[in-house]
Each structure stands twice: as C-alpha cells, then as structure tokens.
Amino acid sequence: MTGMLRNFAIGALALALAACGQGGAQNDDWPDYDGPDTTHFSPLAEINTGNAGQLGLAWHHDIDVGGQSLTAPVAVDGVLYYAAGDSHVFALDAATGKQLWDFDSHTRERAGVTLRGAWGSRGIAYANGKVFTGTLDGRLIAIDAKSGKEVWSAQTTTPGDQRYITGAPWVYGDKVVIGHGGADYAPVRGYVTAYDQASGKQAWRFYTTPGDPAKGFEDEAMKMAAKTWTGEWWKFGGGATVWNAMAYDPKYNRLYIGTGNGSPWNHKIRSPGGGDNLFVCSIVALDADTGKYLWHYQVNPGESWDFNADMDIELVDGFDVNGQKHDVLMNAPKNGFFYVIDRKDGKLLSAKPFVPTTWASSIDLKTGRPVENPEARYPGGKAAIVYPSPFGAHNIEAMSYNPASGLVYIPAMDQGRVYVDPPGKLSDWKYKDGQRISNGQGTPPPDLKPRAPTSFLLAWNPRTQSEAWRIPMIGPRGGGGTATTGGGLLLQGRGSGEFTVLDANSGKLLWQFDAQTAVMAQPITYRAGGKQYIAVVAGSRFATAQGLPGGEWNYRTQQWRVLAFALGGTDKLPPAQKPDLTIPDDPKFRVDPALVRLGAEAYADRCAGCHGANAASGGSAPDLLRSLVPLDVPTFTQLVKEGPLLSRGMPAFGEVDERTLAGIAHYLRSRAREVAAATKPVVPVDDKGQ
Ligand code: HEC
C-alpha cells in the first residue's frame, strides 16, 4: 500500500467511525445554544407524534445554587452540561442525571458590587473537548469537558465598565465568539470578540458602533458607520451590544451577529441631528475567519424604543420566495416584524408584522426600510404609546423552525409602552450611576396607558408570512423557549409550570408534565446510550407566572431542576411544597409617605430587575412583600449592604445609605399592605405535586 493510499484508508475509517457515533455523531448531540444547526431543530425521531403519549420523567437533578435559572443545556457524547445561577457549570451523565462535575467561576464573589444589572447565563457551548461559558464579570472561560477544570480564561470586557455576559458563546472551526450586554445602564460601545478555542488568544474583535473620530476608526466599516451618527455620539457609547444571538453559516463561512438597542434608548439624545446609527439594531455579516464586515441589514434605523435584532438568527438553505430559491436568514426581533433576508447579500426578501405594531405599518421591500409612524418617535416632548414594548414581540425565549412543517414557533407577546422625553433640555441628559437603568426616558403621563399585555405561542409560516395557529399563554410573558424535532414535535415550557410536547403541524397537545415551577428556558433533545431524551431547565428569571389561577410561584418553596424525559420514563418528583402566600406584617410599623417615595425610586433602580416591578416577584427571586427581612432593620441592612447571599445571586449594595434603605423598607411595607388589602392571599386549591 502506498503512503497516500494508506492515509486515505485511515481517513475513510475515521469518517466511518464518526458517522456511526464514535466521537459524537452530530445528530445525537445538541452541542450549542441553537442546536445541531441554527434553528433549534434536531432531526431525532425516536420520540414522535405517534408515541409522545408514552413519555415519562427519566431523571431529575435539583439546582441548588440560587440566582436565576433560564439556561439552555447542551448535550454531547452522552454528557449534559448546563450553567446555573451566576457562576456554576455542571456536567451530568445525560442518561442518568448523575453529576460528573461542578465548575464554579466565583463570579459574584469576584465582582461583587459591580454586577448590578445582570442575571444568570442563558447558555453555553461545547467544541473539541471544551465547554465555553461567559460570566457576568465579562470573562470567557474554557473548561475541560472531561475533568471540569478551567483550561483558560479571557477577560473580554474592561473591569468596572458595566458590561456583563449572559448570552451563550458561539463556536465554529477553531474559534469561539462572545458578545455582552450593558447598554441599558451605561455608555457602552458594543463589540464581539473571537478567541482561539485551544489557547484563548484573541483572534479578532468587531465593534458595532463607531468610536471617537479623533482617535481614528478601527476599519472602513466604522468609517462608514460614523456617517450615520450626529453630535458627540461616542460619549454615549452608542450601544448595539450583541447580548443574545449569533449564527455561524458553514456554507458561506460567515458569522451573523444580531445587535441591540441604542444607548441611551432615546435617539434624540444619542444622535441629536438624526441618522440611522449603524450598526444599532442590525444583523451584520462578518467573515468568520477575520471578523471583517461584509454586509448589514438594519431592522430599526435610528432606533428609539429599546428594540433590537438580538433575537435568534436562523438559517435555511434553498428557501422558496416567489418561486426562487434563496439561502435565507430569519429573524423575529423585538419590533414585531418577521424578516426573511437573503444571506448572499443581506437583501430583504420579505417582512410582515406577527403582532400588532404601531411604530411602523410595513417594511418597504424596495428600500428595506420601515414605513414609520412619526408620532411613535414621541417628538417635541409629546408622549406616545407604542407597540411592541421593550420586552418585545419576541424576546430571549428561543424560536425554532421545523423544516417538515415549514413553520417557525415564536414565544410571542402583545404589549405596549409609553415613551416620553425626560424633563429638561435633552442636551443636558446624563447617565445615572450604578445599577440604575439609564435610558433617556421620562416618566409617562398617568392618563396614557397601553392595553393589558398578553402572550401566546405563535406558529408562523415564513413563506406566506402568515399565522398558522396560536396558543394563548397565562400572563404577560407566559411562553418559554421552544425546540422542534424530526419526530414532528414542538417542545415548550410555560410560565404556568407545564412542560408541553405538541404536534408541530397542528399545535395539538400530545403530552405534558407538571414541572412545579415556571419553565422558561428552551428545551433540547439528544441521544445518550442509544436512547432519545428531551431535557429542559425548569426555572425562571421573570415574574412570568403572575396571573396564575393558584396565585404565584414562590422562590423559597419551588425547586429549580433539570428535567429529562424519555419514552417509558418512571422517575417521579417529590411533592411540591405549597407556596406560602400569606403576607406578614408588623402593625406597629408606621409607613412614612416621604420615605415610600424615596424607596420606590431606589427599589425600581436597584431591586426591581430581580425582585420584580412593583415588588411583585412572581417567583424569580424571593418575594419581598412576603419576606420578614425588610421588617428587621439590622438584618435588612446587613443583607443588602454586605452581601452575605452574594454567592447565591443577591448582590451587595454597599453604597445605599441608611435613609434610602429605610425608604425601601417603607416602600415594601406600603406595597405589602396594598396587595394584602386588594387580594385575600389565595392558596392554591390542590397541591401541585405529582
Ligand atoms: C441580581 C438580582 C438581584 C438584585 C438586583 C437584588 N436582589 Fe435581593 N435577592 C436576589 C436573590 C437571587 C436572592 C435569594 C438568594 C438566595 O437564594 O438565598 C435575594 C434575596 C434577597 C433578600 C432576602 C429575602 C428573604 O426573605 O429570603 C432580600 C431582603 C433582598 N434580596 C433585598 C433586595 C433589595 C432591597 C434589593 C435592591 C437594593 C435587591 N435585593 C436586589 C437577587 C437580587
């Protein structure tokens, strides 16, 4: 045998081995956030519409590290990896749930008070024997998948600059790419950074907004982008952070990144002479090897509502538009339009609203630009109700696409918000310090109120750009992320506590499971030990379950878990503890209205992000209306200022002075009494246990 032939034969053997499952046949795994391809679709069909009724719980794994839990696991070669709380990554045997290792990045303890506006990880990635995770303090960490030990760590942000990572890293070839969030809080200029998977050495960085022209631009793309900004935009950072989705395109060897809102939200402040503000709210195509700009499509030129293009970017080849085949990219961003874009050149092929939208009536296919309603820009200090709201028509809960049904599944919301300029001269506007959301908005006039928010699972036909069917959800944000399979299944959890398996064609409910808590993360499916599993993290970040007939979830009594299902599964959850919904009070506590006002503002700035707007937690963090801690001044002071619960996701607010702290306690008392008076605490009629 000649050397060449022998090499060929060995190569062929390796290929054959890879194809029969050695080293991880791709179809068995769910290696990163968006699944085996980019559409949250797995071809696995062992569990299908014919037998889904025989599903049962195969195993469960309790999550006990505090914080939020809204993370998508990955599964490779029979191991399931997931991120939990603020800093842990766990590896479990994907067939049994047995824990293999627990990695702790000690994020909260390291970063302490600088991590104010942030929450837990939404996902991780696996490639070439390493698990990659981003941290709230801006590190990208490579963990050895076998041992659970750190291989390298790269600081992708400047410590103290208010950037934080909650999104998943994206992996392809020998690279791993990471973005970050933070543009709602501080003058943040967005970028993504690519690192070498093996060494952690930086390969390239692409900025999403132009910096200070006096310092020179990094590249031609920044020079072009700078022409679309006015005033001294660089002082505001500009925003456009890539905090959620990207997509790697093997066919064109490109990376598509989705960019976020402008910073601050108000366009008139950020760019006073107008302009599109590239690359805010855009999908930007980059050369995957070099990070060089190729093209962009901007969904919201001159964005002014906290809209973005950060939601899932899903790629479909040979997609039929008016009888012609295109390699397309699909995106359902916050602004409520569903976009189909030609990947070749970034040209818009079609766009239609999938929820009521009032900021624009349509998108002009010739120019690719929205036909806007001028009043929606709240001009000249005139407040306006705009649909959708900053929560979006679609947010981080993943949408998925099933090639057989031809449908995309969007956890959708119909809700609006009032936008208004802040008081005073716009040119005097400044960022607030610390935790506070800093967005260039004023207080809405009391008489202007959007209609009650609703949420639903929307099956959308991207070819006809029309609705196929919908299923209403409970509450303003009741639908969890979705995944779909070759077995014709659509998988989704709900804020109301069910995990559901639906027929992907009709939406018919085939099977459901009582998860005993909100299930907002997106599910995955994989094969381990020759058997197909469906897995999901049961937990939440938002007050999703408000409006539940039985009351609300309670952070202290509900257990967050990884749940894995298989045909014939016989595992059982222990019975759920009943949430205690009584509101304790101290009748001697005299509420001082001046302190309530001070406390309401401080609470909204510093606490609402986790403990819920209007102090209604909905279970994503402890319910402070039902907590005894704020009634006990020394304990409350210590807990808030010194950070004893730091490692469990409760930050330390050392800078909050005693009067403000008292204000928060008075505000919580006044809200507790309002709620107690308005609703007799409802105790669920039947135990939600199995
Ligand atoms: C980043 C999210 C986050 C923010 C912001 C936050 N908290 Fe917390 N808080 C938590 C979590 C998570 C816990 C529960 C930790 C655990 O599991 O023990 C908690 C626990 C608490 C508790 C204990 C409640 C009980 O009865 O167990 C109090 C009191 C509290 N927080 C007050 C505050 C106040 C006041 C603020 C604003 C100044 C605030 N928190 C901001 C996440 C947050």
Boltz pocket constraint, residues with backbone or C-beta under 6 A from the ligand:
constraints:
  - pocket:
      binder: B
      contacts: [[A, 66], [A, 67], [A, 68], [A, 115], [A, 116], [A, 117], [A, 118], [A, 119], [A, 602], [A, 603], [A, 606], [A, 607], [A, 608], [A, 609], [A, 610], [A, 611], [A, 620], [A, 621], [A, 622], [A, 623], [A, 624], [A, 626], [A, 627], [A, 628], [A, 629], [A, 630], [A, 636], [A, 639], [A, 640], [A, 645], [A, 648], [A, 649], [A, 650], [A, 651], [A, 653], [A, 664]]
      max_distance: 6.0
